[in-house]
Amino acid sequence: MLQGLTRVIGKSYSPLILKGLATVVMLFMASRSRSAPLCKSVAQVRTMNAPPSGHAPHSHFGAWPVLDWPKNRDTAAGIDPNALLKNLLTRSGLPASEARLLVLRILRDNAERHLSVEQLCAAMVRSEFAPGISTFKTAIYDLTNAGVLSRVLVPLNRKLFFYEITDQPPHRHLYCTKCQKILEICDEVMEQRILHQFALAGLKPANFDLARIGKCLACAKALPGDSRNRLP
């Protein structure tokens, strides 16, 4: 190539300049010859790593991660409505029995998110799959002991326990004695202070919360002034 450039350009340039120019041209042509197969190989690798059509990508653990619940909810529901619930059971080490999945489905689909054992059993009776009451209650207690469910105690004249799925950040609960609704309070600073007090006392937080009782704003406004602060 150096000799060809010398014949074309003539004697206008020195051999050193011509040699440098020929080297640049040769490197350019070599890079172009390597670029095409490189791009093709990258495309082949992407095709090999892509999931088959109709299959969803899996996380590192082979299931939908709990922390990605909002992001993956619609995608997972389109593939398997129980995918995220099964993942909760897998991470807790519990087998995905029909009774346990039914408990989680009822809580997931309920707008209030907090249900008592009586409310859960009433919803179970109305469902298509209705196991025995004892089997269903055992599933509730198994899920609670495994940390999949959390208990909320409302301290009234009789103990009232509500259950919720532990798929949300740590929070506290308020209970209206008039409309009997549970309100969630999310305060990261407060949670850090509570954990700090647990650590100072050498205690490990239990899967449990004590609800503070009172009357919500709407119910308080609907009552006469003298009875706004009275408990039932």
N, C-alpha and C positions, 0 to 999 in steps of 0.2 A: 504493500500500500504506500510505503514511503517513496518507492521509485515512481509509482504512478503519479503521486502528487508533485514530485519533482518535474516530471515531463509536462504536466498541465500548467503549473505555475511558472516554470522556467527558472531563470537564474536571478529573479528579483529578490529572493529571500535566501538566507544562509541555510545550510543543511541542518543546523541546530534548531532553527525556528520550524523548519519543515518537519523535523522529527517530533517536536512537541505537538504540532498541529495534528500529525497523524496519530499520535497516542490518544489525543482527546477524541478524535473521530472513532477510533477503534473501541474506546471505553463506552462511548455513547451507543454504538451499534450492539455491543455486548450486553448492555443493560436492557435495551429494548428486546433482545432475543430472550432474556431471562424473565422479563415482566409478564409475558403472556401465560406461560405455564404456571407461574406463581399465583396469578389471579385465579386461574382455573382450579388449582389445588385448594385455595381458600374456599372457593365456592363448593367444591366437593366435600370439604370438611364440614361446612355449615349444613349441607344437605344430610350428611351422615349423622350429625349431632341433633338435628331437628327431630321433635317427637312425631310419631306417625299421625296421619290425619285422623281426627276424631278422638285423640288421646290428649289429656291435660298434662302439663309439666308437673313434676313432683318436686317437693322441697327436699332438703338434705335428709330428712327423716322419713321420706316416702309418704308423707301425708300433709294436709294443709296446716300450716303453723297457726297456733292459737293467736299469736300477736298480730297476725295479718288477717284477722276475722273480717273487718270492714272491707278490706281490699279484695279478698278472695271470696266473699260471701256469694256474690252473684254468679261468679264462675263455677264455684263448687256446687251451688244449688242446681245449676244447669246440668251437671254431670251426675251428682249423687246428692239428693237433698239432705242426707245424713252424714255427708263427708266430714264436716267440721265437728259434729257430735261424736263420730267414731274416733276422730283424732283426739278429742278430750279424753275419751275412755282409754285409748292406747297409751297416752302419756301418763295416765294415772295407774296403769297396769291392770285395769279391769277389763274382762271380756265384754264385748259389745252384745249383750243379751237384749232380747226384744223389750223386756220390762224396763231396763235401764235407758234404752233409746227412747222409749215412750215417755218416761219422766222428763228427759231432756227436751224432747219435741214439744211437750206441753208447755214447759217453761219458756222455751224459745219463741213459740208462737203466741204467747200471751202478752197482751199490751202492758200489763201491770208489772211483769217480770218477777213479782214476788207472790208466791202462793203458799197456803198452808197445806198440811197433809190432807185435810178434809176437801179443800178445793182441788188438789191434785187427784184425789180418788174420784171426785165427781166428774172431772174431765176425763179420767181414764175410762169410766163406765160409758161415756158417750163416744169413745173412740172405736175404730174398727177392730183393733186388736185389744182385747180386754183380758189381761191375766187375772189370776186370783188376787184378792185384796192383800192377803199376807205376802204373796210374791211381790206385789207392787210396792208395798211399804218397805219390804226388805231391800228392794232396789233403791229406794229413797235413802235409807240409812247407809247402804253401801257406798253410794255416791257421796254422801256427806262425809263419811269416815275417810274416803280416798281424796277428799279435797276438791272434787268436781262441783259439789254444791256447798253453799254457805248458809248458815242459819242466822236468822234475825229474830231476836226475842223482843216482844212487846210486853212490858211489865204492867198489865192491867190486873183486875181482880183474879182472873185466871191466866195462866201462862199461855201465851199465844206465839207460836213459832211460825215464821215464814221461811221459805227456801228460795234461793236464787242461784243461777249458774255463775261460777267464778271466772267469767271471761271478761271482766271489766277491771279498770284500775281500782285500787283501794278507795273505799268511800264509806260514809256513815249514813245513818237512816233517821228520819223523822216520821212519826206516825200521828195522823189526825184521828182523834177519838170520835169525831162527828161523822165524817165521810169514810173513815176507815181506809184511807189511802196511805201508802208509804212513799215518802219523798227521799231522794238520794242527795247527799251533800258531798261534793268532790272538792277537797281542799288539800293540795299537795303539801303546803307548809304545815297544816295541822297534822297530817299523817306522819310527816317526818318527826314532829315533836312527840307524837304518841309512841312511835318506834324507839325514839331516844329514851323515853321513860321506861319502856319495856326492857331495853338494854341495860339501863342503870339498875333495874330490879332483878336482872338475870332471868327474865321470863321470855318465853317464845310465844308470839301472838297465836291465839287459837282461831280456828275457822268459824268465827262467831262475832256477832255485833249486838249490842244492846241499843234498841231504838229509843229515842227521846220522844215523849208523848206530849201532845198539846192539840191546838186547833189551828188548822190552816187559815190563811187570810180570807179565803172565800167563805168558809164556814163561820168564822168569827164575825164577819160583817153581817151575816144573815141572822145572828142571834141578838137578843136584847142586851143592853149594856151590862146589866147585873150578872148575866149568866155566861159572859164571854170567856171568863177565866175558870169556870167550873168544869170539873171532869165528870163524866157520866158515872 
